Amino acid sequence: MKPSTTDHSSSRGSTRPIKRLKLRVKQLILLFIPVFFFAGAGFSQEKTFPINGQVRDSATGAPLNNASVFAQNTTIGAISKDSGYFHLRLPNGGYDLIISFTGYETQSIRIGKDHRPDDTLRVRLKPQDKALEQAVVTGSLEVGDGWSKYGQFFLDNFIGTTPNAAQCVLENKDAVHFYFYKKRNKLRIKATDMLHITNNALGYKITYQLDSFVYYYNDNISSYTGYPLFEEMQGTPDQQQTWKQNRLYAYAGSRLHFVRSWYDSTLDDEGFVLETADSGSSKMHKIRNPYDSSIYSRDSSGVDINIQGRLRVSYTAQNPDKKYLIQNKFPLNTAVEISAMDIQNGFVIEENGYFYDQSDVTNIGYWSWKKLAEVVPYDYNPGQ
């Protein structure tokens, strides 16, 4: 029987968490306790679903072999083979499937567990407009000594300034180019190849497709878009144990941990407190029931969160990193990690912690400080 197909020819446009994670993870790490016990860790990689597809040139229809296909922010990827076909198997949840090929526009397709196994994704990649790209580069001013002027600034805002960031290495700095637009007082950073980052703190090698990085000096705002693929590093038993502890500490209180807890209705058990403000007011008040039907509804596609505006999230189970407090001139005895999300139109959470649309949500506070160096992938299971 011929499989049904889903056409994606248009161009491209974050489980149950561990129970009682409010145990002092940092203290456990300092004491080098080698075994962690988690009650009710329900995020299982045993429940999976298949993704089959084919990659072709949108103009000629020619199959594209050796195209890169991966679920972004995971450890799962593949290469298209004979006649452009590829196959992946993903743990239940949501993902952005990234398809790229040299000389073509990258395409992103949102995928969920409701994807039918007998569907074949028909991916049509468009050739890049080289003339437009050349005009962008020619019309800007590339900074010849960009790394000496802006290199550390880029690393601080991309990889981070946390203790883990100090153990990260960008392996191919030559792929990064800096452009400064004087009239708009804007810095733009582009990469001519995939960026390769080694995170020696968490034990991951990260391949990152950086679309663009922009910093606006007048507003003191930076933004970047891109797609990471993780690979677990091999190491000695002692290294593996250290990475396991560091990953758990990075995960505890993270945005991924938070949205998984909301999905699974375990916010209080996990140590999260939510606050919001009434329309037109800056005064925050606690959300007594974050599962009230007016803001929380569940169906087969996931959990729909109906909140707009500023949502403040306090994580009470772990002290903020001292470096964060010093950098932001907060009291060193601060005992709670405070983050916030500016939400435009609500969002939908899937069971692995992926939510959409992420472009409608802006991180503030502690989460915005913890950048790429602190990220664990969507297929990370703290209960393993």
C-alpha positions as CSV (number, residue, x, y, z in Angstrom):
1,M,0.0,0.0,0.0
2,K,1.4,3.4,-0.9
3,P,2.0,5.5,2.2
4,S,0.1,8.8,2.6
5,T,2.2,11.9,2.3
6,T,2.3,15.3,3.9
7,D,3.7,18.1,1.8
8,H,6.0,20.7,3.5
9,S,7.2,22.8,0.6
10,S,7.0,26.2,2.3
11,S,10.2,27.7,3.6
12,R,11.0,27.6,7.4
13,G,9.6,30.3,9.4
14,S,11.0,23.4,24.7
15,T,7.0,13.5,31.0
16,R,6.7,13.6,34.2
17,P,9.5,15.4,36.0
18,I,11.3,14.0,39.0
19,K,9.2,14.1,42.2
20,R,10.5,16.2,45.0
21,L,13.4,17.7,43.1
22,K,13.4,20.3,45.8
23,L,16.1,18.2,47.5
24,R,19.2,20.4,47.6
25,V,20.8,19.2,44.4
26,K,23.7,21.6,44.8
27,Q,24.4,20.1,48.2
28,L,24.3,16.6,46.8
29,I,26.9,17.5,44.2
30,L,29.2,19.1,46.8
31,L,28.9,15.9,48.9
32,F,29.6,13.7,45.9
33,I,26.6,11.4,46.7
34,P,26.7,9.0,43.7
35,V,23.1,7.8,43.6
36,F,19.9,9.8,43.2
37,F,16.5,8.4,44.0
38,F,13.5,10.0,42.2
39,A,9.9,9.0,42.8
40,G,7.5,8.9,39.9
41,A,9.9,9.9,37.1
42,G,7.4,9.4,34.3
43,F,9.3,10.8,31.2
44,S,10.1,7.6,29.4
45,Q,12.0,7.2,26.2
46,E,10.3,3.8,25.7
47,K,7.2,5.5,24.2
48,T,8.3,6.7,20.8
49,F,6.9,7.4,17.4
50,P,8.5,7.2,13.9
51,I,9.2,9.9,11.4
52,N,9.7,9.0,7.8
53,G,10.4,11.5,5.0
54,Q,12.0,12.5,1.8
55,V,14.0,15.6,0.9
56,R,13.9,17.0,-2.6
57,D,14.8,20.2,-4.5
58,S,11.7,22.4,-4.6
59,A,12.4,23.5,-8.2
60,T,13.7,20.4,-10.0
61,G,12.2,17.7,-7.7
62,A,15.6,16.0,-7.6
63,P,16.2,14.0,-4.4
64,L,18.8,15.5,-2.0
65,N,21.0,12.8,-0.4
66,N,23.0,13.6,2.7
67,A,20.7,16.3,3.9
68,S,20.9,16.9,7.6
69,V,17.6,16.0,9.5
70,F,17.4,16.4,13.3
71,A,15.0,17.2,16.0
72,Q,16.4,20.4,17.4
73,N,17.5,20.6,21.0
74,T,17.8,16.8,21.1
75,T,20.4,14.1,20.6
76,I,18.4,12.6,17.7
77,G,19.3,13.2,14.0
78,A,19.8,11.4,10.7
79,I,21.1,11.9,7.2
80,S,18.9,11.5,4.1
81,K,20.1,8.5,2.0
82,D,19.0,6.9,-1.2
83,S,16.5,9.1,-3.1
84,G,16.5,11.6,-0.2
85,Y,14.7,9.3,2.3
86,F,15.3,9.6,6.0
87,H,13.9,7.9,9.2
88,L,13.9,9.0,12.8
89,R,12.2,7.6,16.0
90,L,11.4,10.2,18.6
91,P,10.3,9.9,22.2
92,N,6.6,11.1,22.6
93,G,6.3,14.9,22.7
94,G,6.8,17.8,20.5
95,Y,9.8,18.9,18.3
96,D,10.9,21.3,15.7
97,L,12.3,19.0,12.9
98,I,15.2,20.8,11.1
99,I,16.1,19.9,7.5
100,S,19.2,21.6,6.0
101,F,21.4,21.1,3.0
102,T,24.3,23.1,1.7
103,G,23.1,25.8,-0.7
104,Y,19.5,25.6,0.4
105,E,17.2,27.4,2.8
106,T,16.8,25.5,6.1
107,Q,13.3,24.3,6.8
108,S,11.7,23.8,10.2
109,I,8.6,21.6,10.7
110,R,6.7,21.3,14.0
111,I,6.2,17.6,14.8
112,G,4.2,15.9,17.6
113,K,3.2,12.4,18.7
114,D,-0.1,12.9,16.7
115,H,2.0,12.5,13.5
116,R,0.6,9.4,11.7
117,P,3.2,6.6,11.4
118,D,2.2,6.0,7.8
119,D,2.7,9.6,6.7
120,T,5.8,10.4,4.7
121,L,7.0,14.0,5.0
122,R,7.6,15.4,1.6
123,V,10.2,18.1,2.3
124,R,10.9,20.6,-0.5
125,L,14.0,22.8,0.1
126,K,14.4,26.0,-1.8
127,P,17.8,27.0,-3.2
128,Q,19.3,30.0,-1.3
129,D,19.1,33.4,-3.0
130,K,22.8,34.0,-3.4
131,A,22.3,37.4,-4.8
132,L,20.2,38.5,-1.8
133,E,22.8,37.1,0.6
134,Q,25.6,38.8,-1.2
135,A,23.7,42.1,-1.1
136,V,23.3,41.7,2.7
137,V,27.0,41.1,3.2
138,T,28.1,43.8,0.7
139,G,25.7,46.3,2.1
140,S,27.1,45.9,5.6
141,L,30.5,46.5,7.1
142,E,32.3,43.4,8.3
143,V,34.6,44.1,11.2
144,G,38.1,42.9,10.2
145,D,39.2,42.3,13.8
146,G,35.7,41.1,14.9
147,W,36.9,38.6,17.4
148,S,39.2,41.0,19.3
149,K,36.3,43.6,19.5
150,Y,33.2,41.4,19.9
151,G,34.3,37.8,20.4
152,Q,33.9,37.7,24.2
153,F,30.7,39.7,24.0
154,F,29.3,37.1,21.6
155,L,30.3,34.1,23.8
156,D,28.9,35.8,26.9
157,N,25.5,36.4,25.2
158,F,25.4,33.1,23.3
159,I,27.1,30.5,25.6
160,G,26.7,32.4,28.8
161,T,28.7,33.6,31.8
162,T,27.8,30.8,34.2
163,P,30.4,28.6,35.8
164,N,29.5,25.9,33.2
165,A,30.1,28.4,30.4
166,A,33.7,28.7,31.5
167,Q,34.1,25.0,30.6
168,C,32.6,25.4,27.1
169,V,34.8,25.7,24.0
170,L,33.7,27.0,20.6
171,E,35.9,24.8,18.3
172,N,35.5,26.7,15.0
173,K,35.7,30.5,15.7
174,D,36.7,31.1,12.1
175,A,33.1,30.4,11.1
176,V,31.8,33.4,12.9
177,H,31.8,36.9,11.2
178,F,30.9,40.2,12.7
179,Y,29.0,43.1,11.0
180,F,28.4,46.5,12.5
181,Y,25.7,48.9,11.2
182,K,26.7,52.4,12.4
183,K,23.5,54.1,11.4
184,R,21.3,51.7,13.3
185,N,23.9,51.1,16.0
186,K,23.5,47.4,15.6
187,L,25.8,44.4,15.7
188,R,25.0,41.4,13.5
189,I,26.8,38.1,13.8
190,K,26.6,35.3,11.2
191,A,28.1,31.9,10.9
192,T,29.3,30.5,7.6
193,D,29.2,26.9,8.9
194,M,27.7,24.9,11.8
195,L,29.1,26.0,15.1
196,H,30.8,23.2,17.1
197,I,30.7,23.7,20.9
198,T,32.2,21.3,23.4
199,N,30.5,21.5,26.8
200,N,33.0,19.9,29.2
201,A,30.7,20.7,32.2
202,L,27.7,18.7,31.0
203,G,29.4,16.3,28.7
204,Y,27.8,17.3,25.4
205,K,29.1,18.1,22.0
206,I,26.7,20.6,20.4
207,T,26.3,21.3,16.7
208,Y,24.6,24.6,16.4
209,Q,23.1,26.0,13.2
210,L,23.2,29.8,13.9
211,D,20.7,31.7,11.7
212,S,21.6,35.1,13.1
213,F,22.6,37.0,16.2
214,V,21.7,40.6,16.6
215,Y,22.5,43.1,19.3
216,Y,20.8,46.6,19.4
217,Y,23.0,49.0,21.4
218,N,20.3,51.7,21.7
219,D,17.9,49.3,23.5
220,N,20.5,47.0,25.0
221,I,18.7,44.0,23.6
222,S,20.2,40.9,22.0
223,S,18.3,38.1,20.1
224,Y,19.4,35.1,18.2
225,T,17.9,32.2,16.4
226,G,19.3,28.8,15.6
227,Y,19.0,25.0,16.0
228,P,21.2,22.9,18.3
229,L,21.8,19.2,18.1
230,F,23.4,17.4,21.1
231,E,25.7,14.5,21.3
232,E,26.6,12.8,24.6
233,M,30.3,12.7,25.1
234,Q,32.1,9.5,26.1
235,G,34.3,9.6,29.2
236,T,35.6,7.7,32.2
237,P,33.1,6.5,34.8
238,D,34.2,9.4,37.0
239,Q,33.5,11.9,34.2
240,Q,30.1,10.2,33.5
241,Q,29.1,10.6,37.1
242,T,30.2,14.2,37.2
243,W,28.3,15.0,34.0
244,K,25.2,13.2,35.4
245,Q,25.3,15.4,38.6
246,N,26.0,18.6,36.6
247,R,23.1,17.9,34.2
248,L,20.7,17.3,37.1
249,Y,21.8,20.6,38.7
250,A,21.4,22.5,35.4
251,Y,18.0,20.9,34.9
252,A,16.7,21.7,38.4
253,G,14.6,24.9,38.2
254,S,15.2,25.3,34.5
255,R,12.5,26.4,32.1
256,L,12.3,22.8,30.8
257,H,11.8,21.5,34.4
258,F,9.1,24.1,34.9
259,V,7.0,23.4,31.8
260,R,7.3,19.7,32.4
261,S,6.0,20.2,35.9
262,W,3.1,22.3,34.7
263,Y,2.2,19.7,32.1
264,D,2.2,17.0,34.8
265,S,0.4,19.1,37.5
266,T,3.4,18.8,39.9
267,L,4.4,22.4,40.3
268,D,4.0,22.6,44.0
269,D,5.8,19.2,44.6
270,E,8.7,20.4,42.4
271,G,9.1,23.8,44.2
272,F,7.6,26.2,41.7
273,V,5.5,29.2,42.7
274,L,3.7,31.2,40.0
275,E,2.6,34.9,40.1
276,T,0.9,37.2,37.6
277,A,-0.4,40.7,37.5
278,D,-3.8,42.0,36.7
279,S,-4.3,43.9,33.5
280,G,-2.9,47.4,33.8
281,S,-1.2,46.7,37.1
282,S,2.4,45.9,38.0
283,K,1.6,44.4,41.3
284,M,2.1,40.6,41.3
285,H,-0.1,38.1,43.1
286,K,0.2,34.4,43.5
287,I,-1.7,32.0,41.3
288,R,-3.5,29.9,43.8
289,N,-4.6,27.2,41.4
290,P,-2.4,27.0,38.2
291,Y,-4.6,24.1,37.0
292,D,-7.8,26.1,37.1
293,S,-9.9,25.5,33.9
294,S,-9.7,29.2,33.0
295,I,-5.9,29.0,32.4
296,Y,-5.2,25.2,32.1
297,S,-6.8,22.7,29.8
298,R,-5.6,19.3,28.7
299,D,-6.5,17.3,25.6
300,S,-4.8,14.7,23.4
301,S,-2.5,17.3,21.8
302,G,-1.1,18.6,25.1
303,V,-1.8,21.2,27.8
304,D,-3.1,24.6,26.7
305,I,-2.0,27.5,28.9
306,N,-4.2,30.5,28.6
307,I,-2.2,33.3,30.1
308,Q,-1.0,36.6,28.6
309,G,1.4,39.2,30.0
310,R,4.1,38.7,32.7
311,L,4.3,35.4,34.5
312,R,6.8,35.3,37.4
313,V,8.2,31.9,38.3
314,S,10.0,31.4,41.6
315,Y,11.9,28.2,42.2
316,T,12.2,27.6,46.0
317,A,14.1,24.3,46.0
318,Q,17.6,25.7,45.1
319,N,19.6,28.8,45.8
320,P,20.6,31.0,42.9
321,D,24.2,30.7,41.7
322,K,26.4,33.1,43.6
323,K,27.9,34.4,40.3
324,Y,24.4,35.4,39.1
325,L,23.8,37.4,42.4
326,I,27.2,39.2,42.1
327,Q,26.7,40.1,38.4
328,N,23.3,41.5,39.1
329,K,24.1,43.1,42.4
330,F,21.5,41.1,44.4
331,P,21.9,40.2,48.1
332,L,24.1,37.1,48.5
333,N,21.6,35.6,50.9
334,T,18.9,35.4,48.2
335,A,17.4,32.0,48.6
336,V,15.0,31.8,45.6
337,E,15.6,31.6,41.8
338,I,13.3,34.1,40.2
339,S,12.5,34.1,36.5
340,A,9.7,35.5,34.4
341,M,8.1,34.9,31.0
342,D,6.5,37.6,28.9
343,I,3.7,35.8,27.1
344,Q,1.9,37.2,24.1
345,N,-0.9,34.6,23.4
346,G,-0.5,31.7,25.8
347,F,1.1,28.4,24.6
348,V,0.7,24.6,24.4
349,I,2.9,22.2,26.3
350,E,3.7,18.7,25.1
351,E,4.8,15.9,27.4
352,N,8.6,16.2,26.8
353,G,8.6,19.9,27.8
354,Y,8.5,21.3,24.3
355,F,6.0,24.1,23.9
356,Y,4.8,26.4,21.1
357,D,4.9,29.0,20.0
358,Q,8.2,29.8,21.6
359,S,8.6,32.9,19.6
360,D,5.7,34.4,21.6
361,V,7.5,34.0,24.9
362,T,10.5,36.0,26.2
363,N,12.6,34.9,29.2
364,I,13.6,37.3,31.9
365,G,15.6,36.9,35.1
366,Y,17.4,33.7,36.1
367,W,16.4,31.8,32.9
368,S,17.7,34.5,30.7
369,W,21.1,34.3,32.5
370,K,21.4,30.5,31.9
371,K,22.1,30.3,28.2
372,L,23.5,27.5,26.0
373,A,26.0,26.2,28.5
374,E,23.1,25.2,30.9
375,V,20.8,23.6,28.3
376,V,19.9,19.9,28.4
377,P,18.1,18.4,25.4
378,Y,14.4,17.5,25.3
379,D,15.2,13.8,25.4
380,Y,17.1,14.3,28.7
381,N,15.5,12.1,31.4
382,P,16.5,13.1,35.0
383,G,15.3,9.8,36.3
384,Q,17.7,7.7,34.4
